[in-house]
Amino acid sequence: MTADSSADSSRTYDRLDDDDYPAYTMGRAAEMLGTTQGFLRAIGEARLITPLRSGGGHRRYSRYQLRIAARARELVDQGTPIEAACRIVILEDQLEEAQRLNVQYRRASEPAEPQAEEKSR
């Protein structure tokens, strides 16, 4: 193994920890979710997730996208129409992001704690 291929291999392994890295084929994603490839196509058409494409044009999914798809599947399994399930998941995701940002803004706007010297005065 050359130094270059060793460095490439290291970068590949680093990507496996990346939630946004499109590591899963459509077949593997469907298998992991216990669903069909048609379901993945349907949530793609509903614009819930947009899979990346490999060089050959094959759909590739990230772990983040699989979590989103799994939530949609839960809702569909409970009887929610797929279009409604996709909208619900989108709104849940937006709400989670807004709550995360609110926490960040609150923390940033809180006054800094006095230094240890000032506390002892």
N, C-alpha and C positions, 0 to 999 in steps of 0.2 A: 504494500500500500504506500503510495507516495504521500508527501506532505500535503499536496493539493487535494488529493482524494480524502485524506484524513480530515482536513478542514471542511470539505463539502459534507462529509458524513456527520461531523459535529453540528453543522448548521441544520442539517435535516433533523437530527434528534432534538435540537432546540425547538424546532417548529412543532414537534409533537405535543409540547406543553402549551402551545398557542391555541386558545379557544376559537380563533378565527381562521386557522389554517385548514384549507379544504382537503382533509385527509381521507374522506370516505366516499366510495363510489355509490351510485344510486342503489345498486343491489345490496351492498353491505349496509347502507343506511336503512333501507327498508327492513332488512333482516334484524338489525339492532332494535328497531322500533316495533317490530312485530306487525308490520303493515305491508301494504303493496307498493310497488313502484308507482302505480296509478294514483295512490294517495299523495305521494310526494309531488307528482306532476300537478295534481289538483291544487295543492297548497301553493305551489309555484305560480300557477295561473291566477290564483286569488291574491297573489303578490304578498303572501306572508313571508316567504323566504325566496331569495334569488340565488340559486346555486351557482358557483363558479364553474367554468368550463375548462376541461383539460385541453391540451394541444389538439387532441383528436375530436374535441367537441362534446365529450362525455360530461355529464353533471357530476360535480364533486361537492360534498357537504362538510361543513365544519361542525365541531362539537356544539358550538353555540346554536347553529341552525338545527341540529338534532334535538336540542332541548326545547326549542320553539316548536318544532314539529311534534314532539312528544306531548306537549301541552295541548296542541290543537287536536291531536288524536284522542286525548282524554275527554275533551269536550264533545267530539264527534261520537265517541263510544257511549256518552251519556245521552245522546239523542239530539245534540245541537247540529243544525245544518252546517256544512263545511264553510260556507261563506260567512256565517255568523260566528263560527268558532274562530276563524282567521281574524275577524274584526276584534273579537274579544281579546285574543292573544296580543294583537297589536296594541290595543288600549292598555292592557296589563303591563306590557313592556314599556310603553311611554310613561305610565304612572310610576313604575319602579325607577326609571331614569330621572324623572322629575323629583321624586323623593330623595334620591341620592344627591342630586344637585342642591336641593334645599338644605340638606345636612351640611354639605360643603360650604354653602354661603353663610349659614348660621355660624359655623365654626370660624370662618374667616372674619365675620363681623363682631365676634365676641372680643371684649377688651382683653389684652394680654394680662396674664397674672403678674402681680408685682414681683420684682426681684427679691431674692432671699434677704438682701441687705435691708430693703425697704420694709419687709415684714417684721424685722427685729427692732425697728425704730419705735 
